[in-house]
Amino acid sequence: MNPCTIPSLRIGELQAKIPIVQGGMSVGISLSGLASAVANEGGIGVIGAAGIGMLEPDFSTNFKEANKRALRKEIRKARKMTKGIIGVNLMVALSDFDELLLVAIEEGVDLVFLGAGLPLKVPFDGLKKASTKVVPIVSSARAASIIFRYWTKRYNHVPDAVVVEGPLAGGHLGFKKEQINDPNYSLEKIVKEVISVIKVFEEQFNKKIPVIAAGGIYSGTDIYRFIRMGASGVQMATRFVATHECDADIKFKEAYINCRKEDLIIIDSPVGLPGRAIRNKFLDEVSSGMRKPFKCPWKCLKTCDFRKTPYCIALALTNAKRGNLDEGFAFAGANAYKVDKIVSVKELIETLLMEYEKAAFKA
């Protein structure tokens, strides 16, 4: 293979032509539209499952069924639009995690990406029968080790790949506030540590377990750097928001285009984790102590204490997805301020591949 040509990403028998996973952005940002467009370009397209039922009319009265129905619809829509690789991103912290995971398995998605918690107890027999690949998302070598050791002991099997998400990611972060800017927790450092933890399991199970780097990866040069470091691929989310095919409202996309570096702030999310978001009037009001009244129709996250929280994050993110940023806000990665225009997924991937080849040629 020409050293300047980007390698493919193989996860078990699945082979993505390019080693780019589109990050699964929940509450309606990455649905069938974005996921199928990425899959059609040879990457891995991912539907974000959390809060997906907001698309259904009975979401507030029948949340579990609405979520399941909406996820099924989006997977089927994506399948009609692409023959490429489609995954579903699920948060372990969701109160209906098990039900949504079963829907993804029943619909035969190629992969499930499991973050926001440790995916230890899973319906293993169902996963094996459906041949759906399991990819945990971790923020440390310790978390990877816990998951892989538990799976070895309980299932005599290990996940098929692992995404390592560093502190420059958008949305909820698996770090304490003081760790976010600490070089000891940089993505570069964590990726190397996870690769060395995973090697042991690769040898034990005699299979390749790709490590996928995520969080703050913006350009083809970044992709080249992490692949040189030993990662098998990258996960990118922020770049895909400012595409025509992204499933969010144009005002949500414009929040990315208009934000400056200093607008990207770390917030205390009601779910008990820090998160990176674009500063706006809504977040300013919350940080000044203003409460945003809401009724909790259902406890969507296991970790949320809705009696004490100043606002409902599911509602705020739903409003933002629909373009009502006065009543919500946009999560975004640390490099969102570099985004200056909306392009097609095809154009974006062509740019990334060109940048990758340039970096490889220079090296």
Secondary structure, 3 states (H helix, E strand, C coil): CCCCCCCCEEECCEEECCCEEECCCCCCCCCHHHHHHHHHCCCEEEEECCCHHHHCCCCCCCHHHHHHHHHHHHHHHHHHHCCCEEEEEEECCECCHHHHHHHHHHCCCCEEEEECCCCCCCCHHHHHHHCCEEEEEECCHHHHHHHHHHHHHHHCCCCCCEEEECCCCCEECCCCHHHCCCHHHCHHHHHHHHHHHHHHHHHHHCCCCCEEEECCCCCHHHHHHHHHCCCCEEEECHHHHCECCCCCCHHHHHHHHHCCHHHEEEEECCCCCEEEEECCHHHHHHHCCCCCCCCCCCCCECCCCCCCCCCCHHHHHHHHHCCCHHHCCCECCCCHHHCCCCECHHHHHHHHHHHHHHHHHHC
